[in-house]
Amino acid sequence: MTDLENSQDHLSDVKNLLARHKLVEDLVHKQNLTELRRLLHQLGTEPIARILEALSDDDLQIIWKLVPDEQKEEILLEISDDVRVELVTQVKPVTRSMMSRVFDLHEGCLRQIVIETREDLAKAKPVWIDLVMPEDEHLAWANEIFGVKLPNPRDLTDLESSARFYVEDNGDVHLHSDFLLDREDDSHNVPVAFILNKETLFSIRSEELPVFHLQRLRARAESGYVTEAKDVLLDLYSADVEYCANALEAVYTELEAVGKQVYGSNLTDQELAMILAAIAGEEDLNGRIRRNLLDTRRALSFLMRGKFLSDAQHENVREILRDIESLDGHTAFLFNKINFLMDAIVGFVNINQNKVMKQLTVLSVVFMPLNVLAGIGGMSEYSMMTKEIPWPVAYSFFTAGLVIVGWATFIGLRFFENRKIKSLPTVTRRLSR
């Protein structure tokens, strides 16, 4: 039996277990998860990758949590790009094992090396040292071994714009850039500090980012993808631009759905307020993307002006700048679309309010003549005019007259309103000419 047939059989088993997983709870639920985990432990890297590619987004997240941690990196290398981005975007909290990663070049690929002591770091010849909320001890090691002073991640947000890109007296190049982190419940920019120290790139940040994860996977999988520290830096900026492009596509999709909802049905003020809040969130994300792209352009321009790059790297930077230029047009278009949708929603809110005011106006017009007649009926002159008629009869006829006058006023208002509505198509045809 071929590997493809095996994957299809295992995929069927996984889907059956997932169907049971969604129907059961408590003890049976736990037993079903255990059975799923046991099945995944028996499979190799490639069958699991094929299974993940065939699952829906919800099922994909369920299965990914059950995959053994030691297999995840290898599976991400085998899986398709779309599914890889979906899995990597689910950023994990920073753990102690993730705080410091050291990479060197081995056979043209990045290779992560284990650093447990200061001596291990001193013996290494790293191309890239990636630090996520590092301990003070790790910062001290870097200062002692490489002679580089690394900033504390907590202080990266306090920098002035003039201190974001500079070269120290010893030749170290410092860049402080923002990288986008787009989550379903929260989107924000994470400040990252880069230091080019001779042949080593240091990156320091306070949160794990999908861009860095994707970069590590690509550089480990493709031989010759990077050849030196500056290649790693440029590829990180390129990956950030690609990540921003994916986020913009998500904004397009969300605004398209919102537009259909706004124009497709009559919505209450509460529903319109919720939609307005959702659009405001997309506007905030679009603004963060635009700011992030601006920051990336400034960093790349600094590298080009400083003559730190080779000819091939200069061409790579120009490609990235062209991508940023194209994305700028998309962000501007999205701002216009967001403003249009906001104006449309505010217009629909005004229409709903006008409907209420119209109902009140109709009531006031209907009761206006009735108030006049009711005032006349309460005068003594009316009693004198109807003194020959028993008062129950007189006031019964008077009440009936009020009802007839009110009904006639209401019918008259409806008649004139219908005439206006019928005249609208004619006006529309004239405007279209």
BELZIDA-V712955 format. One line per field, one symbol per residue. ss: DSSP state (2 for helix, 1 for strand, 0 for the rest). psi: psi as a letter, one per 30 degrees, with the letter a starting at -180 (. if undefined). A space follows every 50 residues. Layout:
ss=???
psi=???
This chain:
ss=00222222222222222222222002222222222222222200222222 22200022222222220022222222220022222222200000022201 11111100111110000222222000011111000222222222220000 00222222002220111000001111111111000011111111111001 11111000022222222222200000002222222222222222222222 22222222222222000022222222222222222222222222222222 22222000002222222222222222222222222222222222222222 22222222222222222222222222200222222000002222222222 222222222222222222222222222222220
psi=kleeeeeeeeeeeeeeeeeeeffllbeeeeeeeeeeeeeefflaeeeeee eefflleeeeeeeeffkkeffeeeeffflleeeeeeeefikllkleffek kkklkjhglkkkkkjfleeeeeflikekjkkjhllfeeeeeeeeefgkjk lkffgffgklefgfjlklegfkkkkjlkkkjjlefkklkkkkkkjjjcgk kkkklflkkeeeeeeeeeffekkgekflefeeeeeeeeeeeeeeeeeeee eeeeeeeeeeeefflkkleeeeeeeeeeeeeeeeeeeeeeeeeeeeeeee eeeeefhflleeeeeeeeeeeeeeeefeeeeeeeeeeeeeeeeeeeeeee eeeeeeeeeeeeeeeefefeeeeeeefflfeeeefgffkkeeeefeeeee eeeeeeeeeeeeeeeeeeeeeffeeeeeeeef.
